[in-house]
Amino acid sequence: MDKEKTKDMADRIFRDMAGAMAVGLAHLGTQTGLFRVMADQGPMTLDAVVRGSGLTARYVEEWLKGMVAARYLDYAPATGTFCLPAEHAYLLASETTDHYMGGLFGMVPPLLTVAPRVLQAFRDGGGVPFADFAPECREAIDLMNRGNYEHRLVDYWLAQLPEVVARLTAGGRVLDVGCGTGQVVQALARAFPASDVIGVDPDARSIAAATAAMAALTPPPRLIHATLDAVPTDLRCDLILLCDVLHDLPTPLPVLRDIRQRLAPGGVLFIIEPRVSDHLEENIHPMGAMFYGFSVFHCMTQSIAHQGAGLGACMGPARTKDLLAEAGFSRIDSVPIKSAVNLFYAAHP
């Protein structure tokens, strides 16, 4: 046995365990507002952080030290001060922007909460349906995606489809399948007020949250608590979106065929999926490990819970395009959008 390889593995386990604890501490930092308190403040004493946050001193002290150990914060021993560098604040204290990463931390608690049920599924089959995840899971998904949908969806991503944008600007119809709490629907309704914007999702709590969030829009977009087959078939759409949804579907092929039939002549299906390779050896990196974890604890299991395909978050571009071709789409384009985490496709009937 190679002792050096064993030592390297032990070091990796400690690093991964440290990463798990760092994520937990960082989640506390986003939820308590500690990162916001420290943003743009330069070096701060413990007392200054406590005063700014209004939190319990002993907990703040241990959190600060943990975040220093994890290299989220800088520490100056000579002055005993803590500092959130501007480069870190850019990612950690920038809610609603398209570069905020704090939403990732919020995914871990609800996913690990269902770990006992996922363990049972390993032994007995089945899975955990989305409705059974804690409300914090929906909130974390929103927080992860909100900035991108607000700032990139229309101005950058859909701008790659100028003919579709022209139709929606003039007054077309767009359908977001698996709309969740409605971030995409809101962005589209604001950008294209002349268009008929519809969102559909089978999760009652997500639709309720979307309805509340969009109450101030005039007129409010249409939200349907149902699966796609409940949407009237005579509503032909210029654009249909599947935003981080396709790999979650229990029956992806029938849904894609249904979508193709609902597209107007010249309409487009726009798909967002995780950025992974078709080859496992090319996914051996932190992003790949994160996506496989999301898949086991969230994406794949909720599909299998409904006796579904269980495609998982890492199905890759080849499987995606094969599904679209099998569903009858005549042209499938990879859309050249720069993103560290997403792949984009435009499918034409």
DOROVO-966525 format. One record per atom (N, C-alpha, C): x, y negated, z. Coordinates in steps of 0.2 Angstrom, whole numbers, padded with zeros to 4 digits, always signed. Layout:
! DOROVO-966525
XYZ ...
This chain:
! DOROVO-966525
+0004+0006+0000 +0000+0000+0000 +0004-0006+0000 +0002-0011-0004 +0006-0017-0005 +0005-0022+0001 +0009-0023+0006 +0008-0027+0012 +0007-0034+0010 +0010-0037+0005 +0009-0043+0003 +0002-0045+0000 +0000-0040-0003 -0007-0040-0006 -0012-0040+0000 -0011-0036+0005 -0015-0036+0010 -0015-0043+0014 -0009-0046+0015 -0009-0052+0018 -0012-0057+0014 -0012-0057+0007 -0015-0062+0003 -0023-0062+0004 -0025-0055+0005 -0032-0054+0005 -0035-0057+0012 -0031-0056+0017 -0032-0058+0024 -0033-0066+0024 -0028-0069+0020 -0028-0076+0020 -0034-0079+0016 -0036-0075+0011 -0042-0077+0007 -0048-0076+0011 -0049-0071+0015 -0055-0070+0020 -0055-0076+0025 -0049-0078+0028 -0049-0084+0032 -0051-0090+0028 -0049-0091+0022 -0051-0097+0018 -0058-0097+0017 -0061-0092+0015 -0068-0091+0013 -0072-0092+0020 -0070-0090+0025 -0074-0091+0031 -0073-0098+0033 -0067-0101+0032 -0066-0108+0034 -0071-0112+0029 -0072-0110+0023 -0076-0114+0018 -0083-0113+0020 -0085-0108+0023 -0092-0107+0025 -0094-0112+0031 -0089-0112+0036 -0090-0117+0041 -0089-0124+0039 -0085-0125+0034 -0085-0132+0032 -0091-0134+0028 -0094-0130+0025 -0101-0131+0022 -0106-0132+0027 -0106-0128+0032 -0111-0130+0038 -0110-0137+0041 -0103-0138+0042 -0102-0145+0045 -0104-0150+0040 -0102-0149+0034 -0104-0155+0029 -0111-0155+0028 -0115-0150+0029 -0122-0150+0029 -0125-0155+0035 -0122-0154+0040 -0123-0158+0046 -0122-0166+0044 -0116-0166+0041 -0114-0173+0039 -0119-0177+0034 -0122-0173+0030 -0127-0176+0025 -0134-0177+0029 -0136-0172+0033 -0142-0173+0036 -0142-0178+0042 -0137-0179+0045 -0137-0184+0050 -0135-0191+0048 -0132-0191+0042 -0130-0198+0039 -0123-0200+0041 -0119-0195+0044 -0113-0197+0046 -0108-0199+0040 -0109-0196+0035 -0105-0198+0029 -0107-0205+0027 -0113-0206+0027 -0115-0213+0025 -0112-0218+0030 -0112-0217+0036 -0110-0221+0041 -0102-0223+0040 -0099-0218+0038 -0091-0219+0037 -0089-0221+0030 -0094-0221+0026 -0092-0224+0019 -0090-0231+0019 -0085-0233+0015 -0083-0240+0015 -0081-0243+0021 -0079-0239+0026 -0078-0242+0033 -0070-0242+0034 -0067-0238+0031 -0059-0237+0032 -0059-0233+0038 -0053-0234+0042 -0052-0230+0048 -0057-0232+0053 -0059-0227+0057 -0064-0228+0062 -0062-0224+0068 -0063-0227+0074 -0062-0223+0080 -0068-0218+0081 -0068-0214+0086 -0074-0210+0088 -0079-0214+0090 -0078-0219+0095 -0083-0223+0097 -0087-0227+0092 -0083-0229+0087 -0086-0233+0081 -0091-0228+0077 -0089-0222+0076 -0093-0218+0072 -0099-0216+0077 -0098-0215+0083 -0104-0214+0088 -0109-0220+0088 -0106-0226+0088 -0111-0232+0088 -0114-0232+0082 -0111-0231+0076 -0114-0232+0070 -0119-0227+0068 -0118-0221+0071 -0123-0216+0069 -0129-0215+0075 -0127-0217+0081 -0132-0216+0086 -0133-0209+0088 -0128-0205+0087 -0128-0198+0089 -0124-0196+0095 -0125-0190+0097 -0121-0188+0103 -0114-0187+0103 -0110-0191+0107 -0103-0192+0106 -0099-0185+0106 -0101-0180+0110 -0097-0174+0110 -0098-0170+0103 -0104-0170+0101 -0105-0167+0094 -0101-0170+0088 -0102-0177+0089 -0098-0181+0083 -0091-0180+0084 -0088-0179+0090 -0081-0178+0090 -0079-0172+0087 -0083-0166+0089 -0081-0160+0086 -0082-0159+0078 -0087-0163+0076 -0088-0163+0069 -0083-0167+0065 -0081-0172+0068 -0075-0176+0065 -0069-0172+0064 -0067-0168+0070 -0061-0164+0070 -0062-0158+0065 -0068-0155+0064 -0069-0150+0060 -0068-0152+0053 -0071-0158+0051 -0070-0161+0044 -0063-0163+0043 -0059-0165+0048 -0052-0166+0046 -0049-0160+0045 -0050-0155+0049 -0047-0148+0047 -0049-0145+0040 -0055-0147+0038 -0057-0145+0031 -0055-0149+0026 -0052-0155+0028 -0049-0160+0023 -0054-0164+0020 -0060-0165+0023 -0065-0169+0020 -0064-0176+0023 -0061-0177+0029 -0059-0183+0032 -0052-0183+0033 -0049-0190+0033 -0042-0191+0034 -0042-0193+0042 -0036-0191+0044 -0035-0193+0052 -0028-0196+0052 -0028-0201+0056 -0021-0205+0058 -0020-0203+0065 -0015-0199+0067 -0013-0197+0074 -0011-0204+0078 -0007-0208+0075 -0005-0214+0078 -0010-0218+0081 -0016-0219+0078 -0021-0223+0080 -0027-0219+0082 -0027-0213+0081 -0033-0208+0083 -0039-0210+0079 -0038-0212+0073 -0044-0214+0069 -0046-0209+0063 -0052-0209+0061 -0054-0205+0056 -0057-0209+0050 -0056-0207+0044 -0057-0210+0038 -0060-0206+0033 -0066-0208+0030 -0069-0205+0024 -0066-0208+0018 -0061-0205+0014 -0059-0209+0008 -0064-0210+0003 -0063-0216-0001 -0068-0218-0006 -0069-0212-0011 -0064-0209-0012 -0065-0203-0017 -0069-0198-0015 -0069-0197-0008 -0074-0192-0005 -0081-0194-0004 -0081-0201-0002 -0088-0204-0002 -0092-0204-0008 -0088-0205-0014 -0091-0205-0020 -0095-0198-0021 -0093-0193-0018 -0097-0186-0019 -0101-0185-0013 -0100-0188-0007 -0103-0185-0001 -0108-0191+0001 -0107-0197+0000 -0112-0202+0002 -0115-0206-0003 -0117-0203-0008 -0120-0206-0014 -0126-0203-0017 -0131-0202-0012 -0137-0199-0014 -0141-0203-0020 -0144-0200-0024 -0148-0202-0030 -0144-0204-0036 -0137-0203-0035 -0133-0204-0041 -0132-0198-0044 -0129-0198-0050 -0128-0192-0054 -0121-0188-0052 -0118-0191-0047 -0112-0188-0045 -0112-0185-0038 -0118-0186-0035 -0118-0183-0028 -0118-0176-0027 -0114-0173-0023 -0113-0166-0022 -0116-0163-0015 -0119-0168-0011 -0121-0166-0005 -0127-0161-0005 -0131-0161-0010 -0136-0156-0010 -0134-0149-0010 -0128-0148-0012 -0126-0141-0012 -0126-0138-0005 -0124-0142-0001 -0123-0139+0006 -0130-0137+0009 -0135-0140+0007 -0142-0139+0009 -0145-0132+0007 -0141-0129+0002 -0144-0123-0001 -0142-0117+0004 -0136-0118+0007 -0134-0112+0011 -0138-0110+0017 -0141-0114+0021 -0145-0112+0026 -0151-0108+0024 -0155-0110+0019 -0161-0106+0017 -0159-0100+0014 -0154-0100+0010 -0152-0094+0007 -0150-0088+0011 -0146-0090+0016 -0143-0085+0021 -0149-0083+0026 -0154-0087+0027 -0160-0086+0031 -0163-0079+0028 -0163-0079+0021 -0167-0073+0018 -0162-0067+0018 -0156-0068+0020 -0151-0062+0019 -0153-0056+0022 -0157-0055+0028 -0159-0049+0030 -0164-0045+0025 -0168-0049+0022 -0173-0047+0017 -0169-0045+0011 -0164-0048+0009 -0160-0046+0003 -0156-0040+0004 -0154-0039+0010 -0151-0033+0012 -0156-0027+0012 -0162-0028+0014 -0167-0023+0014 -0168-0021+0006 -0168-0026+0002 -0169-0025-0005 -0163-0021-0008 -0157-0022-0006 -0152-0018-0008 -0153-0010-0007 -0157-0009-0001 -0158-0002+0000 -0164+0001-0003 -0170-0004-0003 -0176-0001-0005 -0179-0004-0011 -0175-0009-0014 -0178-0012-0020 -0182-0018-0018 -0185-0021-0023 -0189-0027-0022 -0185-0033-0021 -0188-0038-0019 -0184-0045-0018 -0188-0050-0014 -0186-0056-0014 -0189-0061-0010 -0192-0066-0015 -0199-0067-0015 -0202-0072-0019 -0200-0079-0017 -0201-0084-0022 -0199-0090-0021 -0203-0093-0015 -0210-0091-0015 -0214-0094-0010 -0212-0093-0003 -0208-0088-0002 -0206-0086+0005 -0199-0090+0007 -0196-0093+0003 -0191-0097+0005 -0193-0103+0009 -0189-0105+0014 -0190-0111+0018 -0191-0117+0014 -0195-0122+0016 -0196-0129+0013 -0189-0132+0012 -0184-0131+0016 -0177-0134+0015 -0174-0132+0008 -0176-0126+0006 -0173-0124-0001 -0176-0128-0006 -0182-0130-0006 -0185-0135-0011 -0181-0142-0011 -0181-0144-0004 -0177-0150-0003 -0170-0150-0006 -0167-0145-0005 -0160-0144-0007 -0159-0144-0015 -0164-0141-0018 -0164-0141-0025 -0165-0148-0028 -0170-0151-0025 -0171-0158-0027 -0165-0162-0026 -0162-0162-0020 -0156-0166-0019 -0150-0165-0024 -0149-0158-0026 -0144-0156-0030 -0145-0159-0037 -0152-0160-0039 -0153-0161-0046 -0156-0168-0048 -0158-0171-0042 -0162-0178-0043 -0158-0183-0047 -0152-0184-0045 -0148-0189-0048 -0147-0188-0056 -0145-0181-0057 -0144-0180-0064 -0151-0181-0068 -0156-0179-0066 -0163-0180-0069 -0164-0187-0070 -0163-0191-0065 -0164-0198-0065 -0160-0202-0070 -0153-0200-0070 -0148-0204-0074 -0146-0201-0080 -0147-0195-0081 -0144-0191-0087 -0149-0188-0092 -0154-0186-0089 -0159-0182-0093 -0161-0186-0099 -0163-0192-0099 -0166-0195-0105 -0160-0199-0108 -0156-0203-0105 -0151-0207-0108 -0145-0203-0111 -0144-0197-0108 -0138-0193-0111 -0140-0187-0114 -0144-0182-0110 -0145-0176-0112 -0150-0176-0118 -0156-0179-0117 -0161-0179-0123 -0159-0183-0128 -0154-0188-0127 -0152-0192-0132 -0149-0188-0138 -0147-0182-0136 -0144-0178-0142 -0149-0175-0146 -0155-0176-0145 -0161-0174-0149 -0165-0181-0151 -0162-0185-0156 -0165-0191-0157 -0172-0191-0160 -0173-0186-0164 -0180-0185-0167 -0185-0184-0162 -0183-0180-0157 -0188-0178-0151 -0189-0185-0147 -0184-0188-0146 -0185-0195-0142 -0189-0200-0146 -0188-0200-0153 -0192-0204-0157 -0200-0202-0156 -0201-0196-0156 -0208-0194-0156 -0211-0196-0149 -0207-0195-0144 -0210-0196-0137 -0211-0203-0136 -0206-0207-0139 -0207-0215-0138 -0213-0217-0141 -0215-0214-0147 -0221-0216-0151 -0227-0214-0147 -0226-0208-0144 -0232-0206-0140 -0233-0198-0142 -0230-0194-0139 -0230-0187-0141 -0233-0183-0134 -0231-0177-0134 -0233-0173-0128 -0227-0168-0126 -0225-0168-0120 -0220-0165-0117 -0222-0160-0111 -0220-0154-0111 -0222-0150-0105 -0215-0147-0102 -0215-0148-0095 -0210-0145-0091 -0212-0139-0088 -0209-0133-0090 -0211-0126-0087 -0207-0125-0081 -0210-0124-0075 -0207-0123-0069 -0204-0129-0067 -0209-0134-0066 -0207-0141-0065 -0205-0142-0057 -0206-0137-0053 -0205-0138-0046 -0208-0144-0043 -0204-0148-0040 -0207-0154-0036 -0207-0160-0041 -0206-0159-0047 -0207-0164-0052 -0202-0169-0054 -0196-0168-0053 -0191-0173-0054 -0190-0174-0062 -0190-0169-0066 -0190-0170-0073 -0196-0173-0076 -0202-0171-0073 -0208-0174-0075 -0208-0182-0074 -0206-0184-0068 -0206-0191-0066 -0201-0195-0071 -0195-0192-0072 -0190-0195-0077 -0193-0196-0084 -0197-0191-0086 -0200-0191-0093 -0206-0196-0093 -0210-0196-0088 -0216-0201-0088 -0213-0208-0088 -0208-0210-0084 -0206-0216-0084 -0202-0218-0090 -0199-0214-0094 -0195-0215-0100 -0200-0216-0106 -0205-0212-0106 -0210-0211-0111 -0217-0213-0109 -0219-0219-0107 -0226-0220-0105 -0231-0219-0110 -0229-0219-0116 -0234-0218-0122 -0236-0210-0122 -0232-0206-0120 -0233-0199-0121 -0237-0195-0115 -0240-0190-0117 -0243-0185-0112 -0238-0181-0109 -0237-0182-0103 -0232-0178-0099 -0235-0173-0094 -0233-0167-0095 -0237-0161-0091 -0231-0157-0088 -0233-0155-0081 -0228-0151-0078 -0233-0145-0075 -0230-0139-0075 -0233-0133-0073 -0228-0129-0069 -0231-0126-0063 -0227-0122-0059 -0232-0118-0054 -0230-0112-0053 -0234-0107-0049 -0234-0108-0042 -0229-0113-0039 -0228-0113-0032 -0232-0119-0029 -0237-0118-0025 -0241-0123-0023 -0238-0128-0019 -0233-0127-0015 -0230-0132-0011 -0226-0137-0015 -0223-0134-0021 -0219-0138-0025 -0224-0143-0029 -0229-0140-0031 -0234-0145-0035 -0237-0150-0030 -0238-0148-0024 -0241-0153-0019 -0236-0159-0018 -0229-0157-0017 -0224-0162-0017 -0224-0166-0023 -0224-0163-0029 -0224-0167-0035 -0230-0172-0035 -0236-0170-0034 -0241-0174-0034 -0241-0180-0029 -0238-0179-0023 -0237-0184-0019 -0232-0189-0021 -0227-0187-0024 -0221-0191-0027 -0223-0195-0032 -0228-0193-0036 -0230-0196-0042 -0236-0200-0042 -0239-0201-0036 -0245-0204-0035 -0245-0211-0037 -0239-0215-0037 -0239-0222-0039 -0238-0223-0046 -0237-0218-0050 -0236-0218-0057 -0243-0219-0061 -0243-0224-0066 -0249-0225-0069 -0249-0225-0077 -0252-0220-0080 -0256-0215-0076 -0252-0209-0074 -0254-0206-0069 -0249-0200-0066 -0249-0195-0071 -0243-0191-0072 -0243-0186-0076 -0247-0180-0074 -0249-0176-0078 -0253-0170-0077 -0249-0164-0074 -0251-0162-0068 -0248-0157-0064 -0252-0151-0064 -0250-0145-0065 -0254-0139-0065 -0251-0134-0061 -0255-0132-0056 -0253-0126-0051 -0255-0120-0054 -0250-0117-0058 -0252-0111-0062 -0245-0108-0065 -0246-0103-0069 -0241-0101-0073 -0242-0103-0080 -0238-0103-0085 -0239-0106-0091 -0245-0104-0095 -0247-0097-0094 -0253-0095-0098 -0259-0099-0096 -0259-0103-0090 -0265-0106-0088 -0266-0113-0092 -0260-0115-0095 -0260-0121-0099 -0264-0120-0105 -0269-0125-0107 -0273-0124-0113 -0268-0123-0119 -0270-0118-0123 -0266-0116-0129 -0266-0121-0135 -0271-0125-0135 -0272-0130-0140 -0268-0136-0139 -0264-0137-0134 -0260-0142-0132 -0253-0141-0136 -0252-0144-0142 -0246-0143-0145 -0241-0148-0143 -0234-0146-0141 -0230-0150-0138 -0224-0152-0143 -0222-0158-0142 -0216-0160-0146 -0209-0158-0142 -0210-0157-0136 -0204-0155-0132 -0207-0151-0126 -0203-0145-0125 -0205-0141-0119 -0198-0140-0116 -0198-0140-0109 -0191-0139-0106 -0192-0133-0101 -0186-0130-0101 -0185-0125-0095 -0178-0127-0092 -0179-0131-0087 -0173-0133-0083 -0171-0129-0077 -0166-0125-0078 -0163-0120-0073 -0169-0115-0071 -0173-0113-0076 -0179-0109-0075 -0178-0102-0078 -0176-0102-0084 -0176-0096-0088 -0174-0090-0085 -0168-0090-0082 -0165-0084-0078 -0169-0082-0072 -0173-0087-0070 -0178-0085-0064 -0184-0081-0066 -0186-0081-0072 -0192-0079-0074 -0193-0071-0073 -0199-0069-0071 -0200-0062-0070 -0200-0059-0077 -0204-0062-0082 -0205-0060-0089 -0203-0065-0094 -0196-0066-0095 -0194-0071-0099 -0196-0070-0106 -0196-0064-0109 -0198-0064-0116 -0205-0066-0118 -0210-0063-0114 -0217-0066-0115 -0217-0073-0114 -0214-0076-0109 -0214-0083-0108 -0211-0087-0114 -0206-0085-0117 -0203-0088-0122 -0207-0088-0129 -0210-0082-0130 -0215-0081-0135 -0221-0086-0135 -0223-0087-0129 -0229-0091-0127 -0227-0099-0129 -0221-0100-0126 -0218-0107-0127 -0217-0109-0135 -0215-0104-0139 -0214-0105-0146 -0220-0106-0149 -0226-0103-0147 -0232-0104-0150 -0235-0111-0148 -0233-0114-0143 -0236-0120-0140 -0232-0126-0143 -0226-0125-0147 -0223-0131-0150 -0226-0133-0156 -0226-0140-0157 -0229-0143-0163 -0224-0142-0168 -0226-0142-0175 -0221-0142-0180 -0215-0147-0179 -0209-0145-0179 -0204-0149-0178 -0202-0150-0170 -0206-0147-0166 -0205-0147-0159 -0199-0143-0157 -0196-0144-0151 -0190-0141-0148 -0191-0139-0141 -0188-0133-0140 -0187-0131-0133 -0180-0132-0130 -0180-0136-0125 -0174-0138-0122 -0173-0134-0116 -0167-0131-0115 -0165-0126-0110 -0159-0128-0106 -0159-0128-0100 -0153-0130-0096 -0152-0123-0092 -0146-0121-0092 -0144-0115-0088 -0137-0116-0085 -0135-0112-0080 -0129-0112-0077 -0123-0111-0082 -0117-0115-0081 -0112-0114-0085 -0107-0108-0083 -0109-0103-0086 -0105-0097-0085 -0103-0094-0092 -0098-0089-0091 -0096-0086-0097 -0100-0079-0098 -0100-0076-0104 -0102-0069-0105 -0098-0064-0102 -0092-0066-0101 -0087-0061-0098 -0085-0062-0091 -0086-0057-0087 -0085-0058-0080 -0078-0060-0078 -0073-0058-0082 -0066-0060-0081 -0065-0067-0082 -0069-0071-0085 -0069-0078-0086 -0073-0082-0081 -0076-0078-0077 -0080-0081-0071 -0077-0081-0064 -0070-0079-0064 -0067-0078-0058 -0064-0084-0056 -0068-0088-0053 -0066-0095-0051 -0072-0097-0046 -0071-0103-0042 -0075-0105-0037 -0083-0106-0040 -0083-0109-0045 -0090-0110-0048 -0093-0103-0050 -0090-0098-0052 -0093-0092-0054 -0095-0088-0047 -0091-0089-0042 -0093-0086-0036 -0099-0089-0033 -0099-0095-0033 -0105-0099-0031 -0111-0097-0035 -0111-0096-0041 -0117-0095-0045 -0119-0087-0044 -0114-0083-0043 -0116-0076-0042 -0120-0076-0035 -0117-0080-0030 -0120-0080-0023 -0127-0083-0024 -0128-0088-0028 -0135-0091-0029 -0139-0086-0032 -0137-0082-0036 -0141-0077-0040 -0143-0071-0035 -0139-0069-0031 -0141-0063-0027 -0146-0066-0021 -0145-0071-0019 -0149-0074-0013 -0155-0078-0015 -0155-0079-0022 -0161-0084-0024 -0164-0082-0031 -0160-0083-0036 -0162-0082-0043 -0164-0075-0045 -0160-0070-0044 -0161-0063-0046 -0167-0060-0041 -0166-0062-0035 -0171-0058-0030 -0178-0061-0031 -0179-0067-0033 -0186-0069-0034 -0189-0066-0040 -0185-0065-0045 -0188-0062-0051 -0190-0055-0049 -0185-0051-0046 -0186-0044-0045 -0192-0043-0040 -0193-0048-0036 -0199-0048-0031 -0205-0047-0034 -0206-0049-0041 -0212-0049-0045 -0211-0043-0050 -0207-0038-0049 -0205-0033-0053 -0203-0035-0060 -0199-0041-0059 -0196-0044-0065 -0190-0042-0068 -0187-0046-0073 -0181-0044-0077 -0175-0044-0072 -0175-0049-0068 -0169-0050-0063 -0163-0052-0067 -0164-0057-0072 -0158-0059-0076 -0153-0062-0072 -0154-0066-0067 -0149-0069-0063 -0146-0075-0066 -0143-0079-0062 -0140-0085-0064 -0134-0085-0069 -0131-0079-0069 -0125-0078-0073 -0126-0074-0079 -0132-0075-0082 -0134-0071-0088 -0129-0073-0094 -0127-0079-0094 -0123-0081-0100 -0126-0083-0106 -0122-0086-0111 -0125-0089-0117 -0127-0084-0122 -0123-0078-0122 -0125-0073-0127 -0132-0070-0126 -0133-0068-0119 -0140-0066-0117 -0145-0071-0118 -0144-0077-0117 -0149-0082-0118 -0151-0083-0125 -0146-0083-0129 -0147-0084-0137 -0151-0077-0139 -0149-0072-0137 -0152-0065-0139 -0160-0065-0137 -0161-0068-0131 -0168-0068-0129 -0172-0073-0133 -0169-0079-0135 -0173-0084-0139 -0174-0081-0146 -0169-0077-0149 -0170-0074-0155 -0175-0069-0155 -0175-0065-0150 -0180-0060-0150 -0187-0063-0149 -0188-0068-0146 -0194-0072-0145 -0196-0075-0151 -0192-0075-0157 -0194-0078-0163 -0192-0085-0165 -0188-0088-0161 -0185-0094-0163 -0180-0094-0169 -0181-0098-0173 -0178-0097-0180 -0171-0101-0179 -0170-0106-0175 -0163-0109-0175 -0162-0110-0167 -0156-0108-0165 -0154-0109-0158 -0147-0113-0158 -0147-0119-0155 -0141-0123-0155 -0139-0124-0148 -0132-0123-0147 -0129-0125-0141 -0128-0133-0141 -0131-0136-0137 -0130-0144-0137 -0124-0146-0134 -0120-0150-0137 -0113-0152-0135 -0113-0157-0130 -0116-0155-0124 -0116-0160-0118 -0111-0158-0113 -0107-0163-0111 -0102-0162-0106 -0104-0161-0099 -0103-0156-0096 -0105-0154-0089 -0101-0149-0086 -0100-0150-0080 -0096-0145-0076 -0100-0139-0074 -0106-0140-0074 -0111-0135-0071 -0116-0132-0075 -0117-0135-0081 -0123-0133-0085 -0121-0132-0092 -0125-0128-0095 -0125-0126-0102 -0132-0129-0105 -0132-0131-0111 -0138-0134-0114 -0140-0131-0121 -0146-0129-0122 -0148-0126-0128 -0154-0130-0131 -0155-0130-0138 -0161-0133-0141 -0163-0127-0146 -0169-0125-0145 -0172-0119-0149 -0178-0122-0153 -0178-0120-0159 -0183-0122-0164 -0187-0116-0166 -0194-0117-0167 -0198-0112-0169 -0197-0110-0176 
